[in-house]
Amino acid sequence: MKVVNLISLILVILGGLNWLSVGLFEYDVVSELFGGATEVGSKIVYIVVGAAALYALSLLPKVSKD
């Protein structure tokens, strides 16, 4: 389970960095890599990062105990 937690954390961080670049520079790295926000590749990345964020929500009780 540690591997899934690590992958989820990495995906959430990468998603957050993408949103930082959108907010500061109006530059969406994912859509740039896949040719647009509506392309299938971009949508897959957005869905995977969103799923990782949902999974990360389940980690909150573990983190709050420490």
Secondary structure, 3 states (H helix, E strand, C coil): CHHHHHHHHHHHHHHHHHHHHHHHHCCCHHHHHHCCCCCHHHHHHHHHHHHHHHHHHCCHHHHHHC
